[in-house]
């Protein structure tokens, strides 16, 4: 009986660890210069890249079907090739579409609010944790979805010398017919160790679309 209890405990622990391991895992970031859609500032020794997760295959890393809720996840990568840290505390980001629609990354409360109201596109399957009835944005969203939002988003406040920071931005493209072709991601407000602002970054999304492995 003791052996059976030990065996049962081992199996249960293994099952729990396996279940716990099924949460969201952020992709490992390469140097920003390795992505098709990137811009380098050699003089400032900083590179910025984006990798939109627009295809069903790439979106499989998420538990939430963000496209069904009208959001486009975009992986942002910032690489510091210099010998001093750079600050991102004042970084500003804007996605500008071909028709000049200007989108800013959604904040956590906006993502929770959208998920809690189950605003799902009719042409998309509601994959992932479904909203739970309740009050307030958090009350209507499962813990799994909340954990995914926290783990996925870009949170870095600085990039150390010869290092890379990355994370996801979520853009509300629910009413945008074509959010990718002809779009640009603008990043400004990055500052060097002397608090001087770097020149803004302009990353054309068409570089991503033209890459052989884009989809």
Backbone bond lengths (Angstrom), bond angles and torsions (degrees), N, CA, C in turn:
res aa  C-N    CA-C-N  psi(-1)  N-CA   C-N-CA  omega(-1)  CA-C   N-CA-C  phi
1 X - - - 1.461 - - 1.523 111.24 -
2 X 1.338 115.69 -39.74 1.464 119.78 179.02 1.528 110.39 -61.28
3 X 1.336 115.46 -42.04 1.465 120.12 179.51 1.518 111.17 -63.78
4 X 1.346 115.81 -38.76 1.454 120.05 179.44 1.523 111.01 -66.51
5 X 1.345 116.09 -40.17 1.463 119.65 179.21 1.528 110.47 -64.40
6 X 1.328 115.55 -41.03 1.471 119.42 178.47 1.523 110.43 -63.75
7 X 1.351 115.44 -43.89 1.461 119.98 179.81 1.520 110.56 -63.37
8 X 1.356 116.75 -43.86 1.453 120.27 179.20 1.528 111.24 -61.96
9 X 1.339 115.67 -42.01 1.464 120.04 178.73 1.510 111.54 -62.39
10 X 1.309 116.89 -39.30 1.467 121.12 179.05 1.521 111.11 -65.24
11 X 1.342 114.96 -45.23 1.475 119.37 179.49 1.518 110.82 -62.44
12 X 1.365 116.28 -42.57 1.457 120.28 -179.82 1.520 110.93 -64.40
13 X 1.315 117.32 -43.98 1.466 121.22 179.03 1.509 110.99 -62.15
14 X 1.332 116.81 -41.85 1.465 120.89 178.83 1.518 111.14 -62.91
15 X 1.348 115.40 -41.75 1.470 119.54 179.31 1.512 111.45 -63.42
16 X 1.346 115.96 -41.31 1.462 119.83 179.87 1.517 111.22 -65.93
17 X 1.317 117.47 -40.60 1.456 120.81 178.74 1.526 110.99 -65.75
18 X 1.341 115.25 -39.39 1.466 119.49 178.25 1.509 110.68 -63.69
19 X 1.353 116.12 -43.33 1.468 120.18 179.23 1.520 110.62 -63.95
20 X 1.348 115.81 -42.57 1.462 119.65 -178.89 1.507 111.41 -64.49
21 X 1.348 116.27 -28.42 1.454 119.78 -177.49 1.515 113.78 -78.84
22 X 1.336 117.06 -1.89 1.459 120.06 -177.18 1.524 112.68 -89.68
23 X 1.322 117.22 7.34 1.450 119.88 178.20 1.517 111.08 -73.87
24 X 1.332 115.49 178.77 1.463 120.66 -178.48 1.526 111.07 -66.96
25 X 1.327 115.43 135.66 1.457 122.05 174.92 1.523 108.85 -123.15
26 X 1.306 116.37 119.03 1.460 120.75 -179.22 1.520 110.35 -68.82
27 X 1.331 118.24 136.92 1.470 119.61 179.86 1.522 112.08 -63.48
28 X 1.309 115.67 149.07 1.460 120.81 178.25 1.524 108.74 -72.57
29 X 1.301 116.52 127.50 1.472 120.85 -176.17 1.520 111.32 -85.38
30 X 1.319 115.88 136.44 1.455 121.99 171.69 1.528 108.28 -91.46
31 X 1.310 116.81 177.88 1.463 121.14 172.42 1.526 108.57 -57.46
32 X 1.315 117.44 138.93 1.469 120.69 -177.23 1.526 111.88 -55.11
33 X 1.330 116.76 -32.56 1.460 119.89 -179.14 1.509 114.35 -67.85
34 X 1.330 117.70 -11.39 1.464 121.17 -179.09 1.524 112.52 -83.83
35 X 1.324 117.79 -11.11 1.466 121.37 -178.67 1.528 110.03 -91.90
36 X 1.330 118.39 142.95 1.471 120.50 -179.37 1.534 113.03 -56.61
37 X 1.326 117.11 -43.79 1.468 120.97 -178.36 1.527 109.24 -94.30
38 X 1.332 115.95 92.57 1.461 119.85 179.80 1.523 110.01 -148.78
39 X 1.315 115.32 164.22 1.464 121.04 173.13 1.524 108.54 -136.54
40 X 1.316 115.09 131.94 1.462 121.65 179.17 1.524 110.15 -104.30
41 X 1.327 115.31 141.90 1.461 121.95 169.70 1.530 106.88 -117.45
42 X 1.328 116.87 86.13 1.468 119.77 -175.08 1.526 113.67 -57.10
43 X 1.327 117.29 -39.71 1.470 119.66 -178.54 1.528 111.20 -65.65
44 X 1.334 116.26 -35.91 1.469 120.67 -179.13 1.528 112.07 -92.78
45 X 1.333 115.65 -9.63 1.457 123.70 175.58 1.530 112.67 60.67
46 X 1.323 114.81 42.82 1.465 121.83 178.52 1.525 108.64 -135.38
47 X 1.322 116.19 139.80 1.464 121.88 176.77 1.525 109.35 -127.96
48 X 1.324 115.38 143.60 1.469 121.94 177.75 1.520 108.38 -127.27
49 X 1.322 116.57 135.10 1.464 121.06 179.39 1.520 110.13 -136.42
50 X 1.331 115.08 160.43 1.461 121.05 174.74 1.520 109.09 -133.11
51 X 1.313 114.92 151.78 1.460 121.96 177.28 1.525 108.09 -140.99
52 X 1.343 118.03 93.48 1.463 120.41 -179.84 1.530 111.78 -64.41
53 X 1.317 116.19 137.48 1.464 121.31 176.41 1.528 107.42 -102.42
54 X 1.328 113.95 73.10 1.456 121.08 -172.36 1.522 114.03 -100.23
55 X 1.321 118.05 -14.36 1.459 120.02 -177.57 1.527 110.63 -97.67
56 X 1.338 117.08 152.78 1.474 120.29 179.60 1.527 112.32 -57.15
57 X 1.337 117.01 -37.42 1.458 120.01 -178.46 1.523 111.12 -64.81
58 X 1.313 117.83 -47.03 1.462 120.42 -179.69 1.526 111.22 -67.61
59 X 1.333 116.02 -34.68 1.466 120.30 -177.20 1.517 112.93 -72.16
60 X 1.322 117.72 -5.64 1.463 120.56 179.93 1.528 112.53 -65.31
61 X 1.328 118.08 -17.02 1.469 119.41 179.23 1.531 111.01 -69.39
62 X 1.336 116.84 -19.59 1.463 121.28 -179.09 1.525 110.81 -91.91
63 X 1.318 116.18 146.28 1.463 121.35 171.37 1.527 110.09 -81.76
64 X 1.327 116.24 -33.45 1.464 121.85 178.45 1.525 108.87 -88.34
65 X 1.305 116.48 134.32 1.466 120.81 175.30 1.531 107.84 -82.26
66 X 1.334 116.37 86.87 1.456 120.40 -173.53 1.523 112.98 -63.19
67 X 1.311 117.29 -31.05 1.471 119.67 178.06 1.523 110.56 -63.06
68 X 1.333 116.13 -37.20 1.463 119.89 179.43 1.517 111.96 -63.62
69 X 1.327 116.95 -26.40 1.463 121.60 178.75 1.528 112.45 -95.76
70 X 1.336 115.97 6.38 1.463 119.89 175.06 1.511 115.21 87.58
71 X 1.342 117.91 14.51 1.461 120.51 -177.80 1.524 112.24 -111.08
72 X 1.333 114.88 144.08 1.456 122.40 174.69 1.526 108.28 -107.35
73 X 1.339 118.53 113.05 1.464 119.94 175.73 1.537 110.37 -78.94
74 X 1.309 116.28 131.38 1.466 121.73 179.41 1.528 108.52 -127.77
75 X 1.319 115.69 122.51 1.462 120.99 179.62 1.520 108.32 -81.48
76 X 1.325 116.76 120.65 1.461 123.00 179.61 1.527 108.78 -103.27
77 X 1.323 116.10 130.81 1.457 122.03 -179.18 1.523 109.21 -125.47
78 X 1.328 117.06 127.93 1.463 122.45 178.76 1.527 107.76 -124.43
79 X 1.339 116.23 121.07 1.465 121.50 -179.78 1.519 110.31 -115.24
80 X 1.321 115.28 131.36 1.463 122.32 178.39 1.532 108.42 -107.12
81 X 1.328 115.97 108.08 1.466 120.85 179.85 1.527 112.03 -89.39
82 X 1.320 116.77 -2.37 1.458 121.07 -175.72 1.516 113.24 -83.98
83 X 1.331 114.58 -179.83 1.463 121.83 -178.20 1.528 112.96 -97.61
84 X 1.338 116.90 -0.18 1.461 121.83 178.85 1.531 108.90 -126.29
85 X 1.331 117.65 150.94 1.471 119.77 178.89 1.525 111.69 -67.27
86 X 1.322 115.34 156.75 1.464 120.93 173.68 1.523 107.83 -119.21
87 X 1.328 116.21 148.18 1.468 121.96 -176.76 1.528 110.98 -102.15
88 X 1.334 115.38 136.74 1.467 121.55 179.23 1.528 111.77 -113.46
89 X 1.313 117.15 9.09 1.465 120.51 -174.57 1.525 113.04 -64.00
90 X 1.337 116.81 -25.74 1.470 120.23 179.15 1.529 112.00 -110.43
91 X 1.314 115.86 16.60 1.463 120.12 -178.00 1.529 110.63 -66.41
92 X 1.311 115.86 135.11 1.458 123.13 177.26 1.524 108.84 -121.18
93 X 1.323 115.00 137.64 1.465 120.81 -174.96 1.516 109.73 -129.01
94 X 1.315 115.72 138.53 1.467 120.35 179.19 1.527 109.62 -145.26
95 X 1.321 114.90 131.61 1.457 122.15 175.37 1.529 106.69 -99.89
96 X 1.316 116.52 118.48 1.473 121.30 -177.93 1.526 108.19 -113.42
97 X 1.325 116.63 118.56 1.461 121.38 -178.00 1.523 111.06 -80.08
98 X 1.324 115.36 173.32 1.462 120.73 -178.82 1.525 112.09 -61.40
99 X 1.337 117.20 -30.56 1.475 120.09 179.40 1.524 111.95 -93.17
100 X 1.374 115.57 16.02 1.470 123.61 173.45 1.528 113.67 74.63
101 X 1.320 118.00 17.40 1.461 119.08 171.19 1.523 107.95 -70.27
102 X 1.322 117.20 132.48 1.459 122.08 -176.71 1.523 109.87 -109.75
103 X 1.337 115.32 119.40 1.455 121.32 -175.74 1.523 109.80 -118.81
104 X 1.321 115.70 136.49 1.452 120.70 174.12 1.527 108.62 -106.77
105 X 1.330 118.05 152.95 1.464 119.69 179.97 1.524 111.19 -59.46
106 X 1.312 115.99 139.80 1.467 120.41 178.77 1.526 110.08 -69.50
107 X 1.308 116.12 141.99 1.461 120.42 175.03 1.533 107.87 -86.30
108 X 1.310 115.99 167.36 1.464 120.79 -175.70 1.522 112.53 -55.91
109 X 1.326 116.96 -43.30 1.470 120.42 -177.93 1.521 111.35 -61.74
110 X 1.323 117.10 -36.24 1.466 120.29 179.18 1.528 110.97 -67.76
111 X 1.324 116.67 -40.32 1.463 120.38 178.23 1.524 110.90 -64.69
112 X 1.321 116.45 -43.88 1.455 120.50 179.11 1.524 111.52 -63.69
113 X 1.328 115.46 -40.65 1.463 119.56 -179.74 1.527 110.79 -63.22
114 X 1.342 116.65 -42.54 1.463 119.86 179.69 1.522 110.95 -64.43
115 X 1.316 117.53 -43.80 1.457 120.91 179.85 1.520 111.93 -66.81
116 X 1.327 116.89 -37.71 1.459 120.31 -177.02 1.520 112.71 -69.87
117 X 1.339 116.50 -23.89 1.461 119.73 179.54 1.521 112.31 -95.68
118 X 1.335 116.01 4.16 1.473 120.72 175.73 1.513 112.52 51.26
119 X 1.335 116.33 44.24 1.460 120.78 179.53 1.526 109.05 -81.10
120 X 1.338 115.46 76.14 1.456 120.82 -174.16 1.515 110.42 -98.85
121 X 1.328 115.67 134.64 1.460 119.67 176.32 1.525 109.73 -64.55
122 X 1.330 116.05 139.97 1.456 120.70 -176.60 1.522 112.47 -67.44
123 X 1.352 117.71 -22.49 1.453 120.42 -178.28 1.518 112.59 -93.25
124 X 1.329 117.20 8.97 1.458 121.11 -179.14 1.523 110.23 -124.09
125 X 1.340 117.68 137.46 1.468 120.12 176.72 1.512 110.99 -72.31
126 X 1.317 118.71 141.96 1.470 122.11 -178.13 1.522 111.99 -79.37
127 X 1.356 117.50 62.17 1.457 121.02 179.75 1.524 110.84 -68.02
128 X 1.322 116.45 146.13 1.448 120.19 174.59 1.518 111.77 97.75
129 X 1.326 116.72 -175.54 1.470 122.01 -177.19 1.519 111.65 -62.64
130 X 1.313 116.58 127.55 1.457 120.35 178.58 1.522 110.66 -84.46
131 X 1.336 117.11 152.88 1.468 120.42 179.18 1.519 112.03 -59.09
132 X 1.323 115.27 148.88 1.459 122.42 177.13 1.523 108.03 -109.80
133 X 1.333 118.79 128.60 1.472 119.88 -179.02 1.521 111.35 -55.98
134 X 1.341 115.63 139.89 1.454 119.98 179.31 1.513 110.18 167.74
135 X 1.319 115.56 -178.05 1.456 120.58 -178.99 1.519 110.41 -102.81
136 X 1.338 115.37 146.36 1.451 120.00 178.14 1.510 111.21 79.70
137 X 1.352 117.29 158.11 1.456 120.46 -176.92 1.517 113.89 -61.37
138 X 1.336 118.17 -40.91 1.457 120.25 -178.63 1.518 112.45 -70.68
139 X 1.325 116.49 -34.55 1.461 120.19 -176.99 1.519 111.62 -63.64
140 X 1.315 117.72 -26.50 1.453 120.64 -176.69 1.506 114.61 -96.51
141 X 1.337 118.72 10.93 1.461 121.33 -175.88 1.525 109.24 -128.68
142 X 1.323 116.09 137.35 1.459 120.29 -179.25 1.527 110.94 -66.60
143 X 1.318 116.20 157.50 1.460 121.21 178.26 1.519 110.59 -62.58
144 X 1.319 116.77 -35.71 1.463 120.85 179.14 1.523 111.15 -59.92
145 X 1.330 115.96 -44.14 1.457 120.13 179.48 1.523 111.20 -68.17
146 X 1.350 116.98 -40.00 1.463 120.13 178.85 1.526 110.85 -64.11
147 X 1.329 115.95 -40.81 1.461 119.78 178.26 1.526 111.33 -64.20
148 X 1.329 116.05 -37.40 1.466 119.63 179.35 1.532 110.70 -64.74
149 X 1.306 116.59 -43.10 1.469 120.41 178.99 1.518 110.27 -59.35
150 X 1.321 116.33 -46.46 1.462 120.36 -177.76 1.523 111.59 -66.05
151 X 1.332 116.99 -41.19 1.461 120.83 -177.67 1.525 112.34 -73.09
152 X 1.330 116.91 -31.10 1.461 120.34 -173.80 1.527 114.00 -83.34
153 X 1.327 117.55 -37.09 1.457 120.70 -170.56 1.529 113.71 -63.70
154 X 1.323 114.22 153.26 1.469 121.11 175.70 1.530 108.15 -75.18
155 X 1.329 116.47 116.63 1.459 121.25 -176.61 1.522 113.47 -116.67
156 X 1.315 117.76 -8.58 1.470 120.47 -171.01 1.528 112.17 -60.74
157 X 1.320 115.89 136.55 1.462 122.45 176.98 1.524 111.58 -103.31
158 X 1.326 116.71 -10.68 1.460 121.35 179.93 1.525 108.38 -159.70
159 X 1.330 115.59 164.03 1.460 121.61 173.76 1.525 107.31 -128.71
160 X 1.304 116.02 120.77 1.451 121.44 -179.16 1.527 111.26 -69.13
161 X 1.327 117.84 162.48 1.471 120.58 178.88 1.530 111.64 -56.44
162 X 1.327 115.09 137.43 1.469 122.59 177.43 1.529 111.70 53.80
163 X 1.313 115.39 43.31 1.464 121.29 -179.00 1.522 110.33 -137.17
164 X 1.330 114.97 169.04 1.464 122.06 -179.62 1.522 109.49 -131.23
165 X 1.325 116.34 138.40 1.463 122.60 172.95 1.528 107.86 -121.92
166 X 1.331 116.01 143.39 1.459 119.57 -177.54 1.521 110.60 -150.52
167 X 1.318 114.96 159.61 1.458 121.62 177.70 1.516 109.46 177.71
168 X 1.309 115.93 172.31 1.459 120.28 -175.71 1.526 112.61 -94.49
169 X 1.325 113.39 143.18 1.457 123.43 169.01 1.528 106.05 -110.47
170 X 1.325 117.32 143.11 1.465 120.99 179.38 1.525 108.83 -118.23
171 X 1.335 115.36 117.76 1.459 120.74 -178.49 1.526 110.23 -106.64
172 X 1.320 115.90 133.32 1.460 122.32 179.82 1.531 108.95 -79.07
173 X 1.334 115.80 102.08 1.470 121.29 -178.30 1.525 110.37 -112.60
174 X 1.317 116.46 22.14 1.461 121.56 -174.84 1.526 112.22 -56.69
175 X 1.323 117.35 -34.49 1.471 119.88 -178.02 1.529 111.97 -111.51
176 X 1.334 116.31 15.87 1.464 121.22 179.03 1.524 109.03 -99.34
177 X 1.330 117.16 120.83 1.468 121.07 -177.89 1.518 111.03 -67.03
178 X 1.331 117.60 -47.02 1.459 122.18 -179.20 1.524 109.45 -132.35
179 X 1.331 117.09 92.58 1.463 119.66 -176.06 1.532 114.83 -80.81
180 X 1.351 118.03 -15.00 1.456 119.92 -173.19 1.523 114.31 -101.95
181 X 1.315 117.84 -60.23 1.472 121.03 -174.00 1.521 111.45 -57.41
182 X 1.333 115.24 125.22 1.458 120.57 178.28 1.515 114.86 80.49
183 X 1.329 117.36 1.21 1.469 120.48 -178.23 1.526 111.34 -83.47
184 X 1.319 115.67 161.75 1.465 122.93 176.92 1.521 108.44 -135.62
185 X 1.318 116.60 147.03 1.463 121.13 170.44 1.518 107.82 -108.16
186 X 1.325 115.40 122.55 1.465 121.48 179.91 1.534 108.80 -105.69
187 X 1.320 115.30 131.80 1.465 121.60 178.41 1.521 108.60 -128.80
188 X 1.316 116.79 123.07 1.462 119.66 173.45 1.525 109.32 -138.64
189 X 1.315 115.88 175.07 1.451 120.37 179.81 1.516 114.43 90.86
190 X 1.337 118.23 0.38 1.467 120.11 175.58 1.526 107.76 -73.11
191 X 1.314 117.19 135.18 1.463 121.52 -176.47 1.530 111.17 -123.61
192 X 1.335 114.77 146.84 1.457 119.47 178.49 1.527 110.45 -85.47
193 X 1.327 116.11 -174.76 1.464 120.77 -176.24 1.521 112.49 -64.63
194 X 1.342 117.72 -20.96 1.465 122.07 177.90 1.524 112.10 -92.01
195 X 1.335 115.88 10.71 1.473 124.89 -179.64 1.526 113.04 67.62
196 X 1.327 118.17 12.96 1.459 120.95 176.01 1.529 109.58 -81.24
197 X 1.317 115.92 135.98 1.457 120.20 -178.07 1.520 110.41 -76.49
198 X 1.328 116.22 134.23 1.451 121.05 177.08 1.527 110.11 -75.91
199 X 1.319 115.35 160.83 1.460 120.24 175.28 1.526 108.72 -63.97
200 X 1.326 117.55 145.53 1.467 120.11 -175.02 1.531 111.38 -66.39
201 X 1.321 114.73 155.57 1.464 121.77 178.47 1.525 109.21 -103.99
202 X 1.313 115.59 137.49 1.467 122.71 178.48 1.523 107.14 -126.68
203 X 1.328 116.03 104.75 1.468 120.56 -176.24 1.529 109.53 -106.67
204 X 1.340 118.49 111.44 1.467 121.02 179.60 1.528 111.34 -74.35
205 X 1.310 117.04 127.89 1.461 121.59 179.72 1.526 111.11 -68.79
206 X 1.333 117.85 -24.83 1.463 120.89 179.43 1.527 112.08 -60.63
207 X 1.336 117.45 -25.22 1.468 119.85 175.55 1.529 110.39 -62.86
208 X 1.314 115.26 -37.18 1.467 120.13 176.93 1.520 111.03 -69.82
209 X 1.325 117.02 -44.45 1.461 121.04 -178.32 1.513 112.48 -65.87
210 X 1.333 117.08 -29.72 1.463 120.69 -178.07 1.527 113.07 -83.63
211 X 1.314 117.56 -12.03 1.461 120.85 -177.70 1.527 110.08 -71.35
212 X 1.328 118.21 141.62 1.479 121.20 -178.07 1.527 113.45 -57.89
213 X 1.343 117.44 -35.44 1.465 120.66 -176.85 1.519 112.01 -101.32
214 X 1.337 117.61 22.59 1.470 120.84 -175.53 1.512 112.48 -62.00
215 X 1.325 117.87 -34.98 1.458 120.80 -177.37 1.516 112.10 -113.08
